[in-house]
Amino acid sequence: MNRFSGNQIVIAPERIDYPLARMVHDYWFSLCHDGRHPRWADFDLMSVYKAAPFMTIKDVEAGGAEFRNRFFGTGLREVLGFDGTGKRLSENYAGDALAMVTDICRQVWESGTIVQSSGRVVWAEDRDFITYSCLYMPLDGTVAGQTAHLASVFDFNVL
C-alpha cells in the first residue's frame, strides 16, 4: 500500500529504469547479507564513482525527526544550484518541499524500503524545468538492522 500522495512510490527493484539508480541499487544490493541492509561503513562511494556526483548520504538525526547530508555530490550542487553538504533538510528546504523530502526520508527510515521519487525539480529555486528520478535506499549504522543513514541517487532529465 502506498501512503504517499504525489510522486513518491515504493518501488520493486526490477522496475528501476534509470542508469545511475540501477548502478547504485545493484551495488547496494550486492552488500545486503542475511536479509539485512548494507552498513554505511561498507558502502564505498568509489565503487559507484560515476554516480557519486549525483548522490547524497544522509544521517538520521533526532529519532527520524531530521536528516543531515553527510555527503552531497558535486553534480547535485551544479544542477540544483546549492551545496547541501553538512546541512539538515530544514536548512535546504521549506514548506511543501521540506514536507515532501522529509516524508520520503522517513518512509525509507521507518520501513526499510526502497523509495523512488520523480517529477520536476520544484524544490530548488528556478529549477522547475528539470525533471528527475531519485532512488532512496536504507543503510544500517553500527547496529545491524537499524537504519541510521540513507543513500540517494538522482537521474536528471529522464522523464
C-alpha positions, 0 to 999 in steps of 0.5 A, a space after each residue: 500500500 502506498 501512503 504517499 500522495 504525489 510522486 513518491 512510490 515504493 518501488 520493486 527493484 526490477 522496475 528501476 529504469 534509470 542508469 545511475 539508480 540501477 548502478 547504485 541499487 545493484 551495488 547496494 544490493 550486492 552488500 545486503 547479507 542475511 536479509 539485512 541492509 548494507 552498513 554505511 561503513 561498507 558502502 564505498 562511494 568509489 565503487 559507484 564513482 560515476 554516480 557519486 556526483 549525483 548522490 547524497 548520504 544522509 544521517 538520521 538525526 533526532 529519532 527520524 525527526 531530521 536528516 543531515 547530508 553527510 555527503 552531497 555530490 558535486 553534480 547535485 550542487 551544479 544542477 540544483 544550484 546549492 551545496 547541501 553538504 553538512 546541512 539538515 533538510 530544514 536548512 535546504 528546504 521549506 514548506 511543501 518541499 521540506 514536507 515532501 523530502 522529509 516524508 520520503 526520508 522517513 518512509 525509507 527510515 521507518 520501513 526499510 524500503 526502497 523509495 523512488 521519487 520523480 517529477 520536476 525539480 520544484 524544490 530548488 529555486 528556478 529549477 522547475 524545468 528539470 525533471 528527475 528520478 531519485 532512488 532512496 535506499 536504507 543503510 544500517 549504522 553500527 547496529 545491524 538492522 537499524 537504519 541510521 543513514 540513507 543513500 540517494 541517487 538522482 537521474 536528471 532529465 529522464 522523464 
